[in-house]
Amino acid sequence: MKILLIHGQNHKGSTYHIGRILAEHFPESDISEFFLPRDLNHFCTGCYSCIVNEETCPFYTEKKRIMEAVEKADLLIFTTPTYCMRASAPMKAFIDLTFIYWMVHKPRACMFSKKAVVISTAAGTGVKSAIKDIKNALFYWGIPYIKEYGIAVQAMNWEQVSDEKKHRINCDIGKIARTVSSSKVHIGFKTRFMFGMMRMMQLKGWGSSSEEREYWQVKGWLGNRRPWDH
């Protein structure tokens, strides 16, 4: 199994360590990771050039390197510390820069067979809203299986996290790993419904561009084919 971690920070804090604990529960896996902003230090400029041709995005080369790894991975692990009760700014920038992958634009068929886990920590509160930022994006990418884990570590770094809290985290992550390992990917009603809504938009010409409609047409999704068909 290929596992990819995308960290919403450069430093290796509590969230990073929990993500690694999860990944290492799959010892036979090929694990790789990216750090934000180190590996993608840009904000979307809103130029819409990617709608017409993704390669014209001014940050295409850096995005391509990450998204090729995303497309090859079986399990995606996203980690973000909670900053001001939301996901980190580098993680939000990554979400903005990859909006072309959303179902409303040019979704990738491979996303509909992936699993993902979103992890966030905070000194106090805010993990739910931080996780929601990422979870929403992954759903609109088409990923049908998304687990989440958030915890208030009551510490500024991993070294300050109490042994009792670390024991709880290890137990929790072990349970998540077993669930992820034993579960099959199922395309649920919500994903089918949202894809159907986006398909109708493309059929009626309500999409952002003719290039997007052509993309859907070539994929066969305006007919009877669906991205989860094998």
C-alpha positions in Angstrom: 0.0 0.0 0.0 1.2 3.5 -0.8 0.7 6.1 2.0 1.1 9.8 1.5 1.2 12.3 4.3 0.6 16.0 3.7 1.5 18.1 6.6 0.1 21.6 7.1 3.3 22.8 8.8 7.0 22.5 8.3 7.9 21.7 11.9 7.4 18.2 13.4 5.0 18.9 16.2 2.2 16.9 17.8 0.1 16.7 14.7 3.0 15.5 12.6 3.9 12.8 15.2 0.3 11.5 15.3 0.2 11.3 11.5 3.4 9.3 11.5 2.1 6.9 14.2 -0.9 6.2 12.0 1.3 5.6 8.9 3.6 3.3 10.8 0.7 1.0 11.7 1.0 -0.2 8.1 4.6 -1.5 8.2 4.7 -3.0 4.8 3.6 0.2 3.1 5.6 2.7 1.0 5.3 6.0 3.0 6.1 9.4 1.5 5.3 12.9 2.8 5.1 16.6 1.9 5.4 19.6 4.1 3.5 22.9 3.6 4.6 25.5 3.0 8.1 24.0 2.3 6.8 22.0 -0.8 4.2 24.5 -2.0 4.7 28.0 -0.8 2.2 30.0 -2.8 -1.3 31.3 -2.7 -3.9 31.0 -5.5 -4.0 34.2 -7.5 -7.5 33.6 -8.8 -6.4 33.8 -12.4 -8.5 30.8 -13.5 -5.9 29.8 -16.0 -6.0 26.2 -14.7 -9.7 26.0 -15.7 -8.6 26.2 -19.4 -5.2 24.6 -19.1 -3.8 23.3 -15.8 -0.2 23.6 -17.1 -0.6 27.4 -17.3 -0.9 27.8 -13.5 2.1 29.7 -12.4 2.7 27.1 -9.7 2.0 24.1 -11.8 5.4 22.3 -11.4 5.2 22.3 -7.6 1.5 21.3 -7.6 2.1 18.5 -10.1 4.8 16.9 -8.0 2.4 16.7 -5.0 -0.8 15.8 -6.9 1.0 13.0 -8.9 1.8 11.5 -5.5 -1.7 12.0 -4.3 -3.1 10.2 -7.3 -0.8 7.2 -6.8 -1.5 6.8 -3.1 -3.9 4.4 -1.6 -4.2 6.2 1.7 -3.9 9.9 2.3 -3.1 11.3 5.7 -3.6 15.0 6.1 -2.3 16.7 9.3 -2.7 20.2 10.4 -2.3 22.0 13.7 -5.2 24.2 14.7 -4.4 27.8 14.1 -7.0 30.3 15.3 -9.6 27.5 15.3 -9.1 26.6 11.6 -6.6 24.6 9.4 -3.2 26.2 9.0 -2.8 28.9 6.3 -0.4 26.7 4.2 -3.0 23.9 4.2 -5.8 26.3 3.2 -3.5 27.6 0.4 -3.0 24.0 -0.8 -6.8 23.5 -0.8 -7.3 26.7 -2.8 -4.6 25.7 -5.3 -6.1 22.3 -6.0 -9.7 23.4 -6.5 -9.5 22.2 -10.2 -9.7 18.6 -8.8 -13.2 19.2 -7.3 -16.2 17.4 -8.7 -17.6 20.7 -10.1 -14.5 21.1 -12.3 -12.2 18.2 -13.4 -12.3 15.4 -10.9 -9.9 12.5 -11.1 -11.4 9.0 -11.3 -8.7 7.6 -9.0 -10.0 9.7 -6.1 -13.2 7.7 -5.9 -11.3 4.6 -4.7 -9.1 6.2 -2.1 -9.1 6.3 1.7 -8.1 9.4 3.7 -7.6 10.3 7.4 -7.6 13.9 8.6 -5.7 14.7 11.8 -5.6 17.9 13.8 -4.4 18.9 17.3 -4.9 22.0 19.4 -3.7 23.2 22.7 -7.3 23.7 23.5 -10.3 23.9 21.2 -10.8 24.2 17.4 -9.9 20.8 16.0 -13.4 20.2 14.6 -13.4 23.3 12.4 -9.8 22.7 11.4 -10.6 19.1 10.3 -13.8 20.3 8.5 -11.8 22.6 6.2 -9.8 19.6 4.8 -12.6 17.0 5.0 -14.8 19.1 2.8 -12.1 19.5 0.2 -11.5 15.8 0.1 -15.2 15.0 -0.3 -15.4 17.4 -3.3 -12.3 15.7 -4.7 -14.5 12.6 -4.7 -12.8 10.6 -1.9 -15.6 8.5 -0.4 -13.9 7.2 2.7 -12.7 9.8 5.1 -11.9 9.3 8.8 -11.0 12.1 11.2 -9.1 12.4 14.5 -8.8 15.5 16.6 -7.5 16.0 20.1 -6.6 18.8 22.5 -3.1 17.9 23.5 -2.8 20.7 26.1 0.8 21.3 25.1 2.8 23.5 22.8 4.9 20.6 21.3 5.0 16.9 21.3 7.6 16.7 24.1 5.2 18.5 26.4 2.3 16.1 25.8 1.8 14.0 28.9 2.5 10.3 28.9 -1.2 9.6 29.7 -2.3 11.7 26.7 0.2 9.9 24.5 -1.1 6.5 25.6 -4.6 7.6 24.8 -3.5 8.8 21.3 -1.7 5.5 20.6 -4.8 3.6 21.5 -7.0 5.8 19.4 -4.8 5.7 16.4 -4.5 1.9 16.7 -8.3 1.6 16.4 -8.4 4.0 13.4 -5.6 2.0 11.7 -7.5 -1.3 12.2 -10.7 0.3 10.9 -9.0 1.7 7.9 -7.3 -1.6 7.1 -10.4 -3.7 7.4 -12.9 -1.3 5.7 -13.7 -1.4 2.0 -14.3 1.8 0.0 -18.0 2.3 -0.8 -19.4 5.0 -2.9 -22.2 6.4 -0.7 -25.4 8.3 -1.5 -23.9 11.7 -0.8 -21.0 11.2 -3.2 -23.3 9.8 -5.9 -25.7 12.6 -5.4 -23.1 15.4 -5.6 -21.5 13.8 -8.7 -24.9 13.7 -10.3 -25.5 17.3 -9.5 -22.2 18.3 -11.1 -23.0 16.1 -14.1 -26.3 17.9 -14.7 -24.5 21.2 -14.5 -22.1 20.1 -17.2 -24.9 18.7 -19.4 -26.8 22.0 -19.2 -23.7 24.1 -19.8 -23.6 25.6 -16.4 -20.0 24.7 -15.7 -17.2 27.2 -15.6 -15.9 26.5 -19.1 -16.2 24.6 -22.3 -12.9 22.9 -21.5 -14.5 21.4 -18.4 -17.5 20.1 -20.3 -15.1 18.5 -22.9 -13.2 16.9 -20.1 -16.4 15.3 -18.8 -17.4 14.3 -22.3 -14.1 12.6 -23.0 -14.3 10.7 -19.7 -17.8 9.4 -20.7 -19.4 10.9 -17.5 -22.0 12.8 -19.5 -23.2 9.4 -20.6 -23.5 6.2 -18.6 -20.0 5.9 -17.3 -19.0 6.9 -13.8 -15.5 7.5 -12.3 -16.0 4.6 -9.8 -16.9 2.1 -12.5 -14.2 -0.6 -13.1 
